[in-house]
Amino acid sequence: PDGGTRAWLCVLGCHLALFSTFGTVNAYGVFQDYYGTTLLASTSPSVISLIGALQLFFLYGLGPVVGRVFDAYGSAFLLPVGSFFVVLSMMMVSICQENQAYQFFLSQGVLFGIGISMVFNPALAVMAHWFRRRRAFAIGICASGSSIGGVVYPVMLQRLIPRIGFGWAVRTSAFLSLACLTVSCLTIRGRLPHKGHIAWSSVIDLGGFRDPRYALTAVGSFLTFYALFIPFFYIQVYGTYEGVSPSLAKYLLPIMNAASFPSRVLPGLVADKFGVLNVLVPCTVMAGVFSLSLWLPSRGPVPITIFSALYGLGSGAFVTLLPAYIATITPMEVYGARVGSVYMIAAVAALVGTPTAGAFVKTVDQHNFNSLIIFTGVMVLA
């Protein structure tokens, strides 16, 4: 129908779903900084970043399985169970013990990652039930929830931790997620009939790799996801190292996420008119160029803040427009399986990308940060 009350209520629910799931993932830089200085001070940055990487791995890696369940039974089962896992995992994080890294891996990495995958993937998949001509725009509105969540959660956590402690700050964020996900469960509904059975043989579709456009999309996705989230994890650590005042350093990540809001909504609107690839490629190139031309020479609060804003602006379009582009080169009867195949490749890249970045800064100094920044820019441009 490309509109109507039920369709836009579904968009609202999807927006709040991504606010609570991907928005929290986008806020992991706060946890990275806090764990490295307080709760997991004896653990290397590479290992700490692996917790956040696990979230992305499960988010994308379970996409094909979750997608098949959604095709068969809809969101009636997936959303409530996934929402329960999301809230439960954050409650578990709030009681994790100091220097017990395995507890954070199990709760924030594994359980939270599984939960957000069960919410994120159905929330985006259901858009195909309600929108066709305006699909990229609708997905952009949904995806903008992750940007707003990436502003709200880190600001909330960093203001609450000094006042009420880490445990209650995380519980407060869990209660906020509970409220948003409750609305999502009530408003997200599919329009088309479901199969009622799961065809596991169609979870992965390797036939798409015979199409050079699809194969190159998979390669490009791997390279981009390998490095795309590194600034989100390390910009606060870098700002603190470069002498940015604590009052500003804690807002670098929210600034980056806030700037990605227009790049999640507007590119979808423009792509529906001028073509998805004609928007996706320039925005992704911008993210790589900004890493090398702005982040690499940044030494003070002003250039680091400018980079945070511009990188957020350039990087947001890729995550939003990738599934929309795959839809333009894929028959709809195998669309879910082919998106899932690309997301599984992206999941591997996300899993190893941020720990690779952490290996660059085992010792926090300018030389190691320069290597990290060059690696990020070159991978995204490649």
C-alpha positions, 0 to 999 in steps of 0.5 A, spaced: 500 500 500 506 504 500 502 508 506 496 508 511 495 508 518 497 501 519 503 501 515 506 508 518 504 504 525 509 499 523 514 504 521 513 507 528 514 500 531 520 498 527 523 505 529 523 504 536 525 497 535 532 499 532 532 505 537 533 499 542 537 494 539 542 497 534 542 504 538 545 500 544 550 497 539 552 504 537 553 506 544 558 501 545 564 506 545 561 508 552 562 501 554 569 500 551 571 506 554 568 504 561 570 497 561 578 499 559 578 504 565 574 501 570 571 494 570 575 490 565 582 494 566 586 488 566 583 486 559 586 488 553 582 493 548 582 488 543 578 483 547 574 488 550 572 490 543 570 483 541 564 483 546 561 489 542 563 485 535 559 479 538 553 483 538 554 485 530 556 478 529 549 475 532 545 481 529 547 479 522 550 472 522 543 470 525 539 474 519 538 468 515 535 463 520 531 469 523 529 471 516 526 464 515 522 463 521 519 470 520 517 468 513 514 462 516 511 464 522 511 472 522 513 476 528 509 474 533 514 469 536 520 473 534 519 480 537 517 478 544 522 473 545 527 477 542 525 483 546 525 479 553 532 477 551 534 484 550 532 486 557 534 480 560 541 481 557 542 488 560 540 486 567 545 481 567 550 486 565 548 490 570 550 485 575 557 482 572 563 482 576 569 486 576 575 483 571 570 477 570 570 478 562 566 471 561 560 474 564 560 480 559 561 476 553 555 471 555 551 477 557 552 483 553 556 479 547 552 473 546 545 473 549 544 481 547 546 479 540 541 473 539 536 478 542 537 484 537 537 479 531 531 477 533 528 484 533 532 487 528 531 482 522 524 482 522 523 489 523 526 491 517 523 485 513 516 487 515 517 493 511 517 489 504 510 487 506 508 495 506 512 499 502 515 498 495 516 504 491 517 508 498 521 502 501 528 505 501 525 511 505 521 507 509 527 503 511 531 509 512 526 512 517 526 505 521 534 505 521 534 513 523 532 509 530 539 507 531 542 513 530 537 517 535 538 511 540 546 512 539 545 519 541 540 517 547 543 511 550 551 514 551 548 520 554 544 517 559 549 512 561 555 517 561 550 522 566 547 516 570 554 512 571 557 518 576 550 519 579 547 512 581 553 507 579 554 503 573 549 497 575 543 502 576 545 506 569 545 500 565 538 497 568 535 504 567 537 503 559 534 496 560 527 499 562 527 504 557 528 499 552 523 495 555 518 501 554 520 502 546 520 494 545 513 493 548 510 499 543 514 495 537 511 488 539 504 492 539 505 495 532 509 491 528 505 486 524 506 483 517 501 484 511 502 478 507 500 471 509 506 466 512 508 460 509 507 456 516 513 451 515 521 453 514 524 451 508 531 450 511 534 449 504 533 456 502 536 459 508 543 460 504 542 462 496 549 461 493 546 462 486 547 469 487 554 469 486 554 467 479 551 474 478 558 479 478 554 485 481 551 480 487 558 477 488 562 484 488 556 487 493 558 481 498 566 483 497 564 490 498 560 489 504 565 485 507 571 490 506 566 495 509 563 492 515 570 490 517 572 497 518 565 501 518 564 501 526 571 502 528 570 509 529 564 508 533 568 504 538 574 508 539 572 515 538 571 517 545 578 513 547 582 517 542 579 524 544 581 522 551 588 520 549 588 527 545 587 531 551 579 533 549 576 535 556 572 529 559 565 534 558 566 534 551 569 527 550 563 523 552 559 527 547 563 525 541 560 518 540 553 521 541 555 527 536 557 521 531 550 518 531 546 524 531 550 526 524 548 519 522 541 521 522 540 525 516 544 520 512 539 514 514 533 518 512 535 523 506 539 518 502 533 513 502 528 518 499 534 520 494 535 513 492 528 512 491 528 517 485 535 517 483 538 510 484 540 506 490 547 505 488 548 512 486 547 514 493 550 508 497 557 509 493 559 516 494 556 516 501 561 510 503 567 513 499 566 520 504 566 515 510 573 513 508 576 519 505 574 523 512 578 518 516 584 519 512 583 526 511 580 529 517 581 523 523 588 522 521 591 529 522 586 531 528 589 533 534 585 537 538 577 538 540 575 542 534 578 537 528 576 531 532 569 533 533 568 535 526 570 528 524 565 525 528 560 529 525 562 528 518 564 521 519 557 519 522 554 523 516 558 519 511 557 512 514 550 512 516 547 511 508 551 504 507 547 500 513 541 503 510 541 502 503 545 495 502 539 491 503 535 496 498 540 495 493 540 488 493 533 488 492 534 491 485 539 486 483 535 480 486 528 476 484 524 477 490 522 470 491 530 469 493 531 476 496 531 474 503 536 468 502 540 473 498 540 478 503 542 473 509 548 471 505 551 478 504 549 479 512 553 472 514 559 475 510 558 482 513 557 478 520 564 475 519 567 482 518 564 485 524 566 480 528 574 480 526 574 488 525 574 491 531 578 486 535 583 487 529 583 495 531 584 493 538 590 489 536 593 496 533 592 500 540 595 495 545 599 500 547 595 507 547 600 512 543 600 516 537 603 511 532 598 506 534 592 510 533 595 513 526 595 505 524 588 504 526 586 510 522 589 508 516 587 501 516 580 504 517 580 509 511 583 504 507 578 498 508 572 502 507 575 505 501 577 499 498 
